Amino acid sequence: MLDRLFRRAGAGAREKRPTVLVLRHLQHLSPDELFLLEDVIRQLDGTDTRCVCTVTLPVPRASRAAFTEVFDRLRQDGLVHHVNLRPLSPRRLGAVITAEMEARAEPALVDWLWSLTRGWPAAARAVLRTARDQGHVRVVDRHAQLVSGGSGRCPSGIGELVLPVRESDGPVWEAAKAVAVLGPLGEAVPRLTAETLSVTEREARDLLARLADAGVLRYRRSDSAWVYRLPLAGAAVGVSLGPYERRSLARIAVSALWQGTARCADPSYLPEQLAAAGRLVDPERARTELRAAAERLAHQGGDAYDDHRAVRWLRVAADLTTDPVERPRLLLEHAQICLAQGRAEEGLHSLRLVLRAHRDHLRPHQLLDVCFAHMAALYRAGELTALEKIAADGTLQHHGPAGPLERALTRGCALLLLGRWREVREVLAAVRRDDRSGLVEWKAEFLAATAELWLGVADGTDRSRATLPVRHRAGEATAAEVHSRVGELLTLGEIRRAEQLLADTGRSPGQLGLPSRMLIALHRGRPREAMDLARRSAVTGVHTCDAVQSAMYHHAAVQLVCGGRLTRASELLALARARQPMLPHLLDSAQALCDLVHGDAEQARSLLRAAVRRAESDGVVAGTDLLWLRVADAAMHVGRSEVLEECLAKVEVVARRLGTERAEMTRLVLHAAVHNDQGAARAARRLARQRQQPLEESAVLAHLIRYGMGDPAMMRDTYAMLGELDALMPRFWLRSLMRTHGVAVPGRQATAAENERLLAVLVSEGLTNRQIAKILRTSEKSVEGRLSRLFSRTGHGSRVELAMAMLTGRLRW
């Protein structure tokens, strides 16, 4: 083959045709072939033919001397130009991801890709393409996000990257497969490889040395480990193992670790091999260790709690146990973690198994818990048709509870998940009236209280929350119940009460779902962390949008609008609407804010009117304090201040019925505006300060200023607070008000830079000059002039270049 290529190149040279001869992987050439290559290169000297060759280090030992000899001579004679291509740094790898995905690379994605490819561009691009095609990587809010669980997978379709390994002879290939699993066991690898291949340890070392010579493995002296030079190759080889091969290698690894003949510093290695080995090792010991490893991750909270490995270990532990009581308990725990992580389909599979195979081993109250979890999984997996059937007759695929009260309770739960809260009250009223045993009473009260809360009756949830700490200490309160009540408080803006409930029940914020964690981070003045959590939540396997998620999307969109990212805010809201939100008026409120910023007050008012009609038709009260405040904003935009009186009357009802601080604070703001009441304005400011939520406090101050209740000191304080939150749009609006009232805007140079930055953000959102002019309340000609100066200063000649520079972070202020 090499001869044919050289003859073709020679023919091109004789015919004086410009020719480029490309030879890849020269490290595989034998010494004789290298000398032949040197002869041909010398013959091509002076012709229009060029030869481009690639070499991947290390060069095999057998041809290393010939390689050095040939290329030293060619270099001395000026016939070769050597370019050393180094792998990308993590920072540059992030830039590659951004260019490929046209979205900013999240750190978790960069870390994952780096761990597989060590920055080699060809490998990185191949993995990124296949990961995107297979759904392991998704874009939300113009951020490329690694989908939960993707970090545990090696994308398929990358076989060409491991062909040099696969094309090895039989024993070498078998050794490569063994190292893909046993590699982390360090100095024990040669002995265990010998055991796997039924050869002597010396023969195993020879096979490993051949893989090292081929550039597949390298021996790390620091810990006596044999590792793949390209981790991706090791992962791909591991994926290529057949089921029994994988289990057998895992058994060898586990036996060595249990016997103390091998060690591994990675605490997750042993549970991973236990999960792979299954019943090939002692199932009771494996179950115990897997359970303990999963608990360690869960108790760490935060990102560790989101780790996909804990889910897999727990499920394998459940499969290993034969105890008829323990197995359904583990399956239920597995399902609950899956639901917390947004892995609804996996949780649904475990719950179906419990109902199908272990129903008879469950006590009546346990069966109801499983049924509730099953319906929650159906909801999050988007299987609403199945949920509608349960809501119609209370039967759950013939595996649910048989009694009429239990069926009514099941039906009430389905109706609750579907947002049909008035029907929940009707169905469960009969349950509470007819229950003589008390078996389902408290569950009925729990569900009814939740439904009534969204309808504006808070007494039931207040009583339930008051008993939770005592029931927790008695071991009666479930984690799901605590998380549900915390989520309700967060949705209603009661951050302090939510945090207190977590403390009283021994739970940490890291154990909550991503939407709840997002709301806590946002209102505690950590907007970047909050937006990261919102994006991570958006790419999980949840296909619906419950009340807490509705609040999360609302606040995330408002945060984007405050940063000038209007298109991204609308895209995020569209994603949430496609998931059938439980509180759609919250999304409408955020969208109306987008419309107001665009200068389309009539569109905003029309949207808000429809949202008000729907909420009142459904009897929904929760979250309407924010909705009526937005109605007031829209009215002020068109000079209809008389509408504020209606808004105040509506919010007074909300505050009275829900009794939340946020509703009361909104009432005080509107009361101050309607009645020109400085006392109410001071009370609103005092309450906002007590709640210690920077974003909310700045919004309250901005509203008071907009309604004419602000003084120069308040304007300066609010302006500084908005700067700390990086709220470009509110700062821009406030500057206009400050100038109107003769209040000096601090930092002329900083203000000019901030205006320039806001313009760059709006351009990166894909807005036209006309749209930008409406947003900035100026003329198109002014926008054109400012854009020209911006292009000149930054050196970017087009809107596309400017947008990409903003996306990659190359353009900074």
N, C-alpha and C positions, 0 to 999 in steps of 0.2 A: 504493500500500500504506500509506504514511504517512497519507494522508487517511482511509482506512478505519479505522485504529487510532484516530485522533483523533475520528472520528464515533462510534465505539463508546464511547470514554471520555466524550464529551459526552452520549450517551444514558444512560450510567450515572449521570452527574451529575444529569440532569433527573429520573431515577427515584429519586434519592437512595439509590442502592445504593453501599456502600463498594467502591471499585474501585482496583486498583493497576495502573498502566500501566508496563510495563518496556520500555525501549528500550536496546538494546546497540549499542556501536560508533558513537556519534554522530559520531565524527571523519570518517565516510564521507558525512555529509550535505552537500549543496550549500548555498551562502549562502541561496538562496530557501527551502530546506527549514528552515534554522535560524530564519529570521524567522517562518515558519509555526508552528514549534514554540513560539516565544516567545508568539505570539497565543493558542495553545491553553492554555499554562500559565497565562496571565493569566485566561482564561475559567474555568479550573478552580479559581481562587482562591476560597475560601469553600465549596467543595463537599467531599464525602467521597472524592473521587478524588485519589490521589497518583501522581506520576510519578517513577519511578526510572530514571535514565539512567547509562550507563557510557561513558567516553571513554578511549581508549588514546592516549597521547602518542607521537609528536608529531602535532599537527593538521596536515593538508596545507596547504601554503602558500596555495592558492587560496581556502580557507575560513577562514584564520587570523584575518583582520581581522573577518569577520562573527561568528566564534565569540567573540572578545574583546568586541565591541560588545554582542551579545545577552546574554551571561552577566554582563557588568558591570552592565547595566541591571537584570536580574533580581536580582542580588545586592544592589544598592542599594535595591531595593523590598522586600527580605526574602522573595523568592519562591523562592530557591534556597539549599540548604545543601550546601556543597562539602566532600567528604571525599577526602583524598589518600591512596590506598592504595599503600604502598611494598612492594617485594619483601621476602621473609623473609631474615633473616641466615642463614648456614650453621647456627648453633646452633638457631635456631627451625625451620629446615628439618628438622633432625634430629628435633626434637620432633614435627613433622607426620608424618614417616615412622614414628616410634614409635607414634603414635596410630592411623595407618592400618593398620600391620602387627601392632600389639599385640606388638611386639618392639623391642628397642633397636637403633637404626640404627648400623651399623658405619661408621667414618670413610670407607672407600673408597666405600660406597654414597652417603653424603652428598656427597662430592666429585664423584662421577659425576653425581648428580642436579643439583647446583649448576652444574656445567659445561654442562649442557643447558638449564636453565631459569632460571638466575640468580635463583632464589628466588621466581619468580612462582607463587603457590599453585595456580591452575587448571592450569597447565602441569605443575607438579610432581606433582599428584595424578593427572593423566591418564597421565603417563609411568610413575608408580609402579604404577598398576593394570595397565597393559598389560605392564609388565616382569614383574610377579608372575605374571600369567596365562600369559605365554610362557616362564616358567621362568628368566628372567634374574636374579630375586631369590628367594632361599629363606631360610627361617627354620630355624636350628639353634641349640639352647641358648638360645632366646628372643632371638636376635640376628638381625636382618635383614641378610643377607649378599649381596653382589653375586657372582653365580656367575662363575668364571674365564672370561674371554672376553666377558662381558656388556658390559664397558666399551667394547668396540669396536663395539657395535651400537646402532642407534636403533630402539626398539620400534615395530612397525607398529601401525596402528589409531589414529593420532593425527592423521589428516588434517585434522580440524576445526580444529586449531590453526594450520594453514598455509593455510586457505582464502583469507584476504585476499591471499596471494601467488599462489595458483593461479588466482584469479579475475581477475588482471591480464590486460591484452591480450597478444596473441602476442609481440611483441618484448620487452615488459617481463618476461614470464614466462621467455623464453629468457635474458634477462640475469640473472634471479634464479638460474636453474640454473647459469649459468657461474660466478657468484660463489660458489655453494655449493662449488665445487671450487677455483677460482682465488683466492678471497678472501685466503688467507695470503700472496700474492705482493705485497701492498702497492701501491706506486705503479705497478707494472706492470699492475694489474688492468684499468684502462680500455683500454689498448692491446690486451691479450690478449682482453678481451671483444669488442672490435671485430673482432679476427681470427676469433674464434669465430662471430660473427653476420654476418660479411662486411659490416660497416658501417664508417663512418669513426669515428675515435676521438672526435670531437666528439659524434657521434650516440650512441656508447656512453656517454659521460659524461652525456648527457641522460637516457638510460634509467636509469642508476644514480641520478641525482638524483630521478627519479620514484619509484624504490623507496625512497629516503630520505624523500621527502615523504609516502609512504604508511606510514611507520613500520616498514618492513621492514628497511632497511639504515641504517647510520650511518657517516659518514666519520670515521675516527680520525686526527686531525691528528698525533699523536705519531709514527706510523710510516707515514702516508699510506695506511692500509689501509681497505678497504671491508668491514665485518663485519655479520653479521646481529645485529639488536638482541636477538633471542631465538635463542641458538645452536641450540635444538631445531628451530626453523623451518629453519635452514640444513641441519641433519642430515637432517630429513625431506625437504627438497627434493632433497638428494643421493641419498637412498634411492629417490626417485621416478624417477631417471634410468634410461633404458634401457641395456642393456649396451654398445652401441656408443657412445652418447652419453658414458657415463662413461669409456670407454677413450679416446675422442677428446679429451675435456677433459684427461685425464691426460697424453696425448701432448703437448698444447700446453704444459702446465705443465713437464713434463720437458725439453722442447726449450728452453724459456726459461731454465731453471736451468742446463742443460748449456752453453748458449751464453753465459751470463753476463749476459743481458738482464733477469733477474729474480733476486731474492734472497728467502730465507725463513730466519728465525731458528730455526724448529722443526726439529731434526735428523731427526725422524721423517717430515716431510712428503714429502721426495723419495722415500724407499723406499716410502711408501704409494702415491704416484703411479706409481712404477715397477711395483709389484705390480698396480695397476689397468690400466696401459697394456699390459702383456704384450708381445707381439711387434710392437706398433705403433712401438716404439722399438728401438734397437740391442740385440738380445737378449744379446749377449756382455757388453757394458758393463753392462746392467741386471742380469744375473746376478751379475757381480762385485760391484757396489755393494750389491745385496740381501744377498748372502752376508756382506759386511763389516758391514752394519748389524745383521744377526741376530747375528753374533759379538760385536759391541760390547755388545748387550743381555745376551747369555749370560754374558759375562765379568764383567759388573757384579755378578751373583749376586743373592741375596735376592729382593725383589719384582720387580726388573727381569727376573730370570730367568723369572718367572711371566708376563711380559707376553705377551699373545696375539699381538701384532704380529710378534714374532720367528718364531712358528710359521708365520704366513701368508707372511712374506717368504721364509723358507726353502723353503716348498713351491713358491712361484712360481719361485724360483731353480732348483729342480729341474725344473720344467716348461719352463724356458727353455733348458736345456742339451740339446744333442744328443749329447754325449759318452757312449758306452755304459758307460763306467766311472764317470764323474763322477755321472751321474744317479741310479743306484741308491745310490751313497754318500750323496748329498744326501737322497734319500728316506728312507734308513735313519736319518740324523741327525735329520731332521724327526720321524720316528716316535719316536725316543728322547726328544726334548724333549717331545713330546706326552704320552708315558707319564709323564715326570717331573712334568708339569703336571696330570695327571689327566684328559687329553683322549684317552681310550682309543680312541673311535670314529674320530677323525681319524688317529691313529697307525695303526690297523688298516687304514684305507683305503690309506695309503701303502705299508704292508708287503705288502698283497695285490697292489698294482700292481707292486712289485719282483718278487714270486714269479711273477706272471703274465707280465710283459713283459720282465724282465731276468734271469731265472734263468740263461740260458746265458752271461751275462757275469760270473757270480760264480764265484770259486774255491770249492773244496769247503768250506774252513773258513768263508768268507764266507757261503755258503749256510746253513751250520749256525747262524751268528749271526743271520741273518735269520729262520730258522725259530724260534729261541729267542725273539726279539723278537716275532714273530707270535703265539706261544703266550702270552707275557706280556700282549699286547694283548687276546687273546681272554679271558684270565682277568679282566683289569681291566674289560673291557666286559661282563662277566657272561655271556659265551657259553660256559657250562660244558658244555653238551651237545656242542658241537663239540670241546671239549677232551677230553671223555670218549671220543669216537671216536678221537682221536689216541692217547690212552692205551691203547686197546684193541689197535691194530694198527700204530701208528707212522707212518701215512700222513697227509700234510697236504694234503688237497684236491688230490692228484695233482701238486702243485708242489714237494713236499719232496724230500729226498735219496733216492737210489735204493738205495744199498748197505744190506746187512742191519745192519752196525754203526751206520751213521748213523740208520737207522730205529729201532734200539733206543735210541740216544741221544735221538732225538726223543721216543720214548715215555717215556723216563725223565724228561725235562723236563716233559712233560704230567702225569705222576704226581706230580712234585714240587710243581707248582702246585696240584694237587688235594689236597695234604696226605696222600698215600698213601705215606708215607716208607719204610715197610718194603719195599714193592714196588719202590721206586726202587733200594734196595740190591741186591735180587735181580736186577733187569733189568741194572743197570750192572756187576755183578760179572762177568757173561759178556762184556760189552764190553771191560772192562779185560783179561780173560784172553785174548780172541781177537784183539785189535788188534795187528797186526804192524808197521804203518807208523808208529804213534805219532800219526796224524792226529787221532784223536778221544780219545786217552788223557787228555790234560789236561782236556778238557771233561767227560769222564765222571767224572774225579776231582773236579772242581769241583762237579758236581751231587750226586755221592754224598756228598761231604763236607758239603754243606748239609743233605741229608736226615739224615745221621748226627748232625749237631749237635743237631737238634731231638729226636733219639732219645737224646741223652746221650753221644755220642762226639765229643769236640772235637778229636781229633788231626788229622784231615784239614783242618779249617778253620784250625787253628793253623799248619799247614805252608803252606797257601795264603796266609794273611795275611803270613807271614814272607817270602815271595818277591815279594809285590806291589811294594814299593818298587823292587827291582832291575828287575823286569819293566816297571815304569812308566818308569824312566830309559831302558830299552832300547826303549821305544815299543810294548811287547807287551801291557801290561795295559789293558783297556778301561775306560771310565768306569762302564759297567754293572756290571762285576766289582767295582770298588772300592766303588761304592755298595751293592752287595749285601752285601759283607763288613762295611762300616760299619753297615748296617742290622741285621745279625745281632748285632753287639756292642751296639748301642743297645737292642735287644730284651732282651738278657741283662743290661742295666744297666751295661755296661762303657763308661761315657762317656769316661773318660780314654784308654783304648786306642783308642776310635773316633776321638777328636780327634787322637791321635798318628798313626793311620793316614792320616787326611786330610792332615795336615801332610807326612808322608813321601811321599805320592803327588801332592802339589801341588794338591789339591782344597780348596775352601772349603765351609763348612757351607751357604752360600747356594745351592750347586749341588745339594744333596741334595733329595729329595722332602719335601713338607710334613710327613709323619709323623715322619721322622728329625729334621727341624729342630725340631719340637715337643718331642721327647724331650730334645734338647740344651738348649733354652731352659728347660724345666721343671726339669731337674736342675741347671742352673746358677743357679737362684734367680730366674728371670724368669717367674713364673706367668701374668701377664697376657698376655705375648707368646705363651707356650705355648698358652693357651686360644684365642687368636686364630688361631694356626696350625692348631689342631685343628678349629676351626669351618670354616676355609677348606678344609681337607682334606675335611671331611664333605660339602661342597657341590660338590665336583668331580665329574667324570663317571666316577668309579670305582664299580663296582657290586659289588665284592667286598672282602674284608678279609684282607689277608695278615698275616704274622707281625708286621711292624713296625707296621701299622695296629692290630692287636689290642693291642699294647703301648700305642700312643697312646691308644686309647679307654679302656683300663684306667686309665691314669694320669690322663686327663682326668676320668673319672668320680670317681676318688678325690679329685681336686682339688675338684670340685664338692661332694662330700660334706663335705669339710673346711670348705667355705664355707657349709654349711647348705643348699645347693641340692639337696635330695634328689630332688625330682620331676624336675628337669632332668637329674640324673645317670642316673636310670632311663630317661628318654626317649633319652638319648644311647646308652646300652647297648642299648636296643631297636633303635635304628637300626643299630648295629654288628652285632647278631645277625642282622638281616634280610639282611646281606651275607655270610652264611656264613663266619664268622671261621675263620682257620687255627689259631689257638690259643684255642679257646672257653673254656678254663679260666681264662684271664686275665679275661675278662668276667664269668664266674661269681664269681670272687674279689671283683671290685668290687661286683657286685650283692649279694653276701653282706654286704659292709660296709654297704650301704644298709639291708638287713634288720636288721642288728644295731643300727644307729642308731635304727631305728623300734621297737626293742624286740622284734622277732620273731626270737628266737634259734633256735627250732626250724626256721623257714623257712630261715634261713641255714645251719644244719647240714645240712638235707636237700639244699639246693642244692650245698653243698660236697662232700657224700658222692657225689652224682651226678657232679660234676666230677672227683673223684679216680678214680672207677671208669672214667670215659671216658678220662682221660689214661693210666691204667695199662693199659687195654685196647688203646689205640693205641700204647703204648710211648713216649709223649711224656714227656720229662724237662724240656725247656727251659721256664722260667717257673714250674715247680711249686714252687720255693722260696717264691715269694709265696703260692701256693695253700696250702701247708702252714702257713705263718705265719698265714694267715687261719683255717685250721682250729683252730689253737691259740687264736686270739682268741675264736672261737665257743665253744670248750670252756671257757675261763675265764669267759665270760658266764653259763654254767649251772653253774659250780662243779665242772667235771670236770677237775681239774688233771692226773689220770693220763694224759689223752690227749696231754699235752705230750711224754711220752716217745716215743710213736709218731711224733709230728711231728718230733722231734729226729732219730730214726733215719732217717726218710725224707729229711730235709734233709741229713743227713750223706752219704747216697748221692749226692744232687744235687751237693753241693759237691765231692765226690771225683771225680765223672764230668765235670762241666763245668769245674771249676777257676776259677770266677768269683769276684770279690771280693764281689759281692752275696750269692751263695749262702753263702760263708764267713761273712760278717757275720751273715746270718740264723741260721746254725748256732751262732755264738757267743752270740747273743741267747737262743736256745732252750736251749743248754747251760747258760748262766748261770741261766735260770729253773728248769730241771729239777734241777740239782745245787747251786743256791744258791752259784754260783761267782763271787765278785767279780772274780777274775782274768780270767775269760771276759768279764764285763761290761765291765771296763776295756779289754780287747782289742777288743771290739765298738765301744766309743766311739772308741778310737784309730783304728780302720780307717774308721769313718764320718767322722771329722774329716779324715783323709788324702784321702778321696774328694772332698771339697769340694763336696758336693751338699746345700744347706741343707734341702731338703724331706726327703730321705732321712735326714739326720742327726737332724732333729727327730723323725722317725718311730721311729728306733732308740732315742732317749732316752725317748720316750713309752712304747715297749714295755717297756723296762727298768724304768721307774717303775711301770707297770701290773703287772709281775711281781714287784714288791717289791724291786727292785735299785737303787732311786734314793735319793739323799740330798737334804737341803734345797737344797744348792747346785745339784744337777742339775735339780731341779724349777724353780728360779728361772731357770736358763739356758734350759731348754727352753721355759718360758712366754714368755720374751722372744723366742726364736727363732720360735716359732709366731706371735707378734704381728707380726713383720716379714713373715711369709708370709700374713698375714690369714686364718689358719686358725681360724675362729670356733668350730667344733665341738670340735676337740681342746683349744682353750683352755678351753672350758666344762667339759669332762671333767676337765682338769687342775686347775682351780680347786677342784673337789670333793675331789680327792685331796690337794691342798695343805692344805685346811682340815682334812681327816681327820688329817693328819700334823702339824698345828700349824704349818704354814709360812704366813707372812703373804703374802696376795695384794696386790701393789703397786697403788696407785691406786684408791681406793674409787670415786671419781666416774667414772673411766674404765671401771671394771668395770661399773658400773650402765649406762653408755651402751652398752657392748658387749653386755650382756645384752638391752638394749632393741633393739639392732640385730639380734641373732640372732633375736629374736622376730619382728621385722618381716620378715626374710628368710624365716622359716618360714611366715608368713602369706602372703607373696607367692608361695610355692610351691603355694598352694592347699590347704594342710593344714587339717584340722578341729582344733577345740580339743582333742578327745580324742587325736588323733595328736600334736599338739604337746606335750600333757601327758606322753605316753609317752616322747617323745624327750627332754624336759627332766627326766624322772623326778620329776614333780610332779603336782598334782591339776588337774582341769579348772577348778575354782573359782578356783584360783590363776592359771591362764592367763587366765580371763575378767577377773579384776581387773587383771592386768598389761596386757591388751589395752585395757581401758577407759582406763587411764592413758596408754597410748601414743596412742590416738585423741585424747584430750584434749590432749596435749602437741603433737601434730603438726597438729591441726586437720582431720584426715581422718576422716570420719564412717562409713566402711565399709571392709571388707576390700578391695573392688575399688579404691577410691580409693587406699588405702595401697599396694596392689600396683602400681598405675600410677605412683604417685609414686616407688616404688623403681625401677621399670623405666626411667623417664625421667631418673632422677638428681636429681629435685627434692628428695627427702628424703635428707639427708646427715647423717653423724655426724662 
